[in-house]
């Protein structure tokens, strides 16, 4: 609304530095925000607080030596990080992965997606002010999956599970039955979660029409993962690239219509149901056999000169590794294409004109992990 | 997609652009196109907007440092008569920086097409045209290359350091990078760090 007479009050923009220690920023992340009243007129993300030059360290390390370090990128999803790196190296050196190992990768990878999305929806509710309960419900489910990871790999979060041409260890006795139980119980958690929150007036009011991201801008800004699909773009690397053995499973790709926070939230809930479908099929069909390609020399590994880019659909988006080999035991160039960093490109566009309180949930719906943004 | 036909298609539509196919000897078979910087923006727009291509998604942007070979070792391996070659090569090689773009199409679901651009050297002439006006996804990634490799992207809307702090000098991802020894930003200098600091300031250890 415009007024004809000038306001008797002085009105200026207020600059607020949110973070780096703000509890809603999911790590050490800062946003410099200029506010007109409560409305955001400018927002600049500032990061780098966790920067340790992962790429430089990896270039001074052997190919295998970087594998455990990839766990520390997106520390919620270590197994998919391993997978993307292994896939890039396998593309570079033309390594074949045995059947059973491919199934193990799908099973552990989809379990990772389940626990990542469960946490994300929990944290989003936390950001919105639903303190405690939804997040704790999500953590309860995540705990069961982390227990599975622990009994398989020895570590709950830093799994270091994949190797070039296979996986590090085979399933311990009884693991598959235990995993089946967890997966079969998972839809019950989703039902419970949705019945608690579906149609909730506050949830609707806070998320619908907030932080809208258009289809065109999402594509141009390289947004990937659930965020892209919430804007209505059907692009899932499991369908597009069909890496590994994803062409064998029947699952659907949930899409949003509006590209707002609510759609991003719903797409993740729906993706979890699809992951459960994939897991059921994979755990039914998993064959016996070796889990490691016997021709690949893991230690003292020296791929031929050349370069390769390998990418997978990580829970947060397209995670890619770009490697250049000069024939030595260390990569000449090692590059991580981090989905969380690139999904932040349009943070300002989504926040402009919104209230400052909405910035928190818009950031929460992007799903960032600073270990990956800063590297 | 056949890179040869793509190259001739671009050349037919963007007159005066310099393109060269860089073959990749590894088993990945991901060959790339080396692009002359002068008409790079037009080529990028053509790749993005041409009806049959529609490379609307620029996935990965990164830099590579290729310093000039300092020893003759590498040249020697190349074969007979290395003496003459070595002298020639050393005269012309000053090293260069390279930016690499991985393009895909979300609409047509094809890719990747890999574009590369080279700077003239590593010190003075390190300018390349920014492709951020074509693909927003290059925004943070070009800033990261500027920060860590020191390529200056002309036409970038907001070229600042992104991971290192603003006062930082030098570019840590370069092959010949030497970490600073005065540790101005190191609050708890001790042992090795302290010795280096003292050496730097000329004091006795």
Boltz contact constraints between the chains, C-beta under 6 A:
constraints:
  - contact:
      token1: [A, 48]
      token2: [B, 163]
      max_distance: 6.0
  - contact:
      token1: [A, 51]
      token2: [B, 163]
      max_distance: 6.0
  - contact:
      token1: [A, 53]
      token2: [B, 172]
      max_distance: 6.0
  - contact:
      token1: [A, 56]
      token2: [B, 173]
      max_distance: 6.0
  - contact:
      token1: [A, 91]
      token2: [B, 28]
      max_distance: 6.0
  - contact:
      token1: [A, 92]
      token2: [B, 26]
      max_distance: 6.0
  - contact:
      token1: [A, 92]
      token2: [B, 28]
      max_distance: 6.0
  - contact:
      token1: [A, 94]
      token2: [B, 27]
      max_distance: 6.0
  - contact:
      token1: [A, 219]
      token2: [B, 56]
      max_distance: 6.0
  - contact:
      token1: [A, 219]
      token2: [B, 57]
      max_distance: 6.0
  - contact:
      token1: [A, 219]
      token2: [B, 106]
      max_distance: 6.0
  - contact:
      token1: [A, 220]
      token2: [B, 136]
      max_distance: 6.0
  - contact:
      token1: [A, 221]
      token2: [B, 136]
      max_distance: 6.0
  - contact:
      token1: [A, 221]
      token2: [B, 137]
      max_distance: 6.0
  - contact:
      token1: [A, 222]
      token2: [B, 137]
      max_distance: 6.0
  - contact:
      token1: [A, 235]
      token2: [B, 106]
      max_distance: 6.0
  - contact:
      token1: [A, 240]
      token2: [B, 109]
      max_distance: 6.0
  - contact:
      token1: [A, 304]
      token2: [B, 26]
      max_distance: 6.0
  - contact:
      token1: [A, 305]
      token2: [B, 25]
      max_distance: 6.0
  - contact:
      token1: [A, 306]
      token2: [B, 24]
      max_distance: 6.0
  - contact:
      token1: [A, 306]
      token2: [B, 25]
      max_distance: 6.0
  - contact:
      token1: [A, 306]
      token2: [B, 26]
      max_distance: 6.0
  - contact:
      token1: [A, 307]
      token2: [B, 24]
      max_distance: 6.0
  - contact:
      token1: [A, 308]
      token2: [B, 28]
      max_distance: 6.0
  - contact:
      token1: [A, 308]
      token2: [B, 30]
      max_distance: 6.0
  - contact:
      token1: [A, 309]
      token2: [B, 102]
      max_distance: 6.0
  - contact:
      token1: [A, 320]
      token2: [B, 60]
      max_distance: 6.0
  - contact:
      token1: [A, 322]
      token2: [B, 60]
      max_distance: 6.0
  - contact:
      token1: [A, 322]
      token2: [B, 62]
      max_distance: 6.0
  - contact:
      token1: [A, 333]
      token2: [B, 64]
      max_distance: 6.0
  - contact:
      token1: [A, 335]
      token2: [B, 62]
      max_distance: 6.0
  - contact:
      token1: [A, 337]
      token2: [B, 60]
      max_distance: 6.0
  - contact:
      token1: [A, 341]
      token2: [B, 140]
      max_distance: 6.0
  - contact:
      token1: [A, 342]
      token2: [B, 137]
      max_distance: 6.0
  - contact:
      token1: [A, 345]
      token2: [B, 136]
      max_distance: 6.0
  - contact:
      token1: [A, 345]
      token2: [B, 139]
      max_distance: 6.0
  - contact:
      token1: [A, 345]
      token2: [B, 140]
      max_distance: 6.0
